[in-house]
Amino acid sequence: MGKRRKKSFLKGLAISVVAVAGLVMVLLGTLSLDWLSYETSSIVETSDAFVLSELPESDSYNMMNILAYVTLGLSAVTAVLAVACGILRFRFSSLKMLSGLLTIVATILLIVFTLKYCKDTNSFSIDFIVTFKGEFVLAVGSILAFAGGFVSGIAGLVPSK
């Protein structure tokens, strides 16, 4: 293996590792870690954390939920294409770059709709008995998913050669 070919292979390997790391970040943030935290400001301050599937539903919740899974899917496609182009040497560079761009756009929209949900949903009730007043703030899962979407998207935009 020539010096130039080895350097190109190492660059493709690095891009593939970064894309897969971004996918893992989005996967963990979307499916298993706390997405938002709800903080109440009464006599005693309390905080509850919610994963994405446990959040109270609203109009912006549906869009946020859809965009979270779209970002997850696009990150997976970008990671697969990064591995295919970087390590296996398939010629899907333009498709990989398009997937990376779409991943970044979906991540930006996910951030917008998550912040809109936090702003719009300031009270909710459980079993129509108790109404809580407070605010939703970002938790570790949403921040990890945002960062992973950008990492995966940027890895998709970097040329493999």
LOLODO-83583 format. One line per field, with one value per residue (C-alpha): residue in three letters; x, y, z. Coordinates in steps of 0.5 Angstrom, whole numbers, always signed. Example, Ala and Ser with C-alpha at 12.3 -4.5 7.8 and 13.67 -1.06 7.14 Angstrom:
aa [Ala,Ser]
px [+25,+27]
py [-9,-2]
pz [+16,+14]
END
This chain:
aa [Met,Gly,Lys,Arg,Arg,Lys,Lys,Ser,Phe,Leu,Lys,Gly,Leu,Ala,Ile,Ser,Val,Val,Ala,Val,Ala,Gly,Leu,Val,Met,Val,Leu,Leu,Gly,Thr,Leu,Ser,Leu,Asp,Trp,Leu,Ser,Tyr,Glu,Thr,Ser,Ser,Ile,Val,Glu,Thr,Ser,Asp,Ala,Phe,Val,Leu,Ser,Glu,Leu,Pro,Glu,Ser,Asp,Ser,Tyr,Asn,Met,Met,Asn,Ile,Leu,Ala,Tyr,Val,Thr,Leu,Gly,Leu,Ser,Ala,Val,Thr,Ala,Val,Leu,Ala,Val,Ala,Cys,Gly,Ile,Leu,Arg,Phe,Arg,Phe,Ser,Ser,Leu,Lys,Met,Leu,Ser,Gly,Leu,Leu,Thr,Ile,Val,Ala,Thr,Ile,Leu,Leu,Ile,Val,Phe,Thr,Leu,Lys,Tyr,Cys,Lys,Asp,Thr,Asn,Ser,Phe,Ser,Ile,Asp,Phe,Ile,Val,Thr,Phe,Lys,Gly,Glu,Phe,Val,Leu,Ala,Val,Gly,Ser,Ile,Leu,Ala,Phe,Ala,Gly,Gly,Phe,Val,Ser,Gly,Ile,Ala,Gly,Leu,Val,Pro,Ser,Lys]
px [+0,+3,+4,-2,-6,-5,-6,-13,-15,-13,-17,-23,-22,-22,-29,-32,-30,-33,-39,-41,-39,-44,-49,-48,-49,-56,-58,-57,-60,-66,-68,-65,-63,-67,-69,-72,-72,-78,-77,-82,-81,-86,-84,-80,-76,-77,-74,-77,-73,-77,-75,-77,-83,-86,-87,-94,-96,-98,-97,-90,-89,-91,-86,-80,-81,-82,-75,-72,-73,-71,-65,-63,-65,-61,-55,-55,-55,-49,-45,-47,-45,-38,-36,-38,-34,-28,-26,-30,-28,-35,-36,-42,-39,-44,-50,-46,-45,-52,-54,-49,-53,-60,-57,-55,-62,-66,-61,-63,-70,-70,-67,-72,-78,-75,-74,-81,-84,-80,-83,-90,-91,-90,-96,-99,-103,-103,-109,-113,-112,-106,-103,-96,-93,-86,-82,-78,-71,-66,-63,-57,-61,-63,-56,-53,-57,-56,-49,-49,-53,-48,-42,-45,-47,-40,-37,-42,-39,-32,-29,-26,-21]
py [+0,+7,+12,+17,+11,+9,+17,+17,+10,+13,+20,+15,+11,+18,+20,+14,+13,+21,+19,+13,+17,+22,+16,+13,+20,+21,+14,+15,+22,+20,+13,+12,+19,+24,+29,+35,+37,+40,+45,+47,+54,+54,+54,+47,+47,+40,+38,+32,+29,+26,+22,+23,+18,+21,+28,+31,+32,+38,+41,+42,+35,+32,+35,+35,+27,+26,+31,+27,+20,+23,+26,+19,+16,+21,+20,+13,+14,+18,+14,+8,+12,+15,+7,+5,+11,+12,+4,+0,+5,+6,+12,+15,+21,+26,+22,+22,+30,+30,+26,+30,+36,+34,+31,+38,+41,+36,+38,+45,+44,+39,+45,+50,+45,+43,+50,+52,+46,+48,+55,+53,+48,+51,+47,+40,+36,+28,+24,+31,+32,+35,+41,+43,+50,+51,+50,+45,+46,+42,+35,+31,+27,+33,+36,+30,+29,+36,+35,+28,+31,+36,+31,+26,+31,+35,+28,+27,+34,+32,+29,+22,+23]
pz [+0,-2,+2,-1,-1,+7,+8,+5,+8,+15,+13,+11,+18,+22,+18,+19,+27,+28,+24,+28,+35,+32,+31,+38,+41,+38,+39,+47,+47,+43,+46,+53,+57,+60,+54,+58,+66,+69,+74,+79,+83,+89,+96,+95,+88,+85,+78,+75,+68,+62,+57,+50,+50,+57,+55,+56,+49,+45,+38,+38,+42,+35,+31,+36,+37,+29,+28,+34,+30,+23,+26,+29,+22,+18,+23,+21,+14,+14,+19,+14,+8,+11,+13,+6,+3,+8,+9,+4,-2,-5,-9,-6,-4,-6,-3,+4,+3,+2,+8,+12,+10,+11,+18,+20,+17,+21,+28,+27,+26,+32,+36,+34,+36,+42,+45,+42,+46,+53,+52,+50,+55,+62,+66,+65,+69,+71,+71,+71,+78,+80,+75,+76,+74,+72,+66,+62,+61,+56,+60,+58,+52,+48,+49,+47,+41,+38,+39,+36,+30,+28,+29,+24,+19,+19,+18,+12,+9,+10,+3,+4,-1]
END
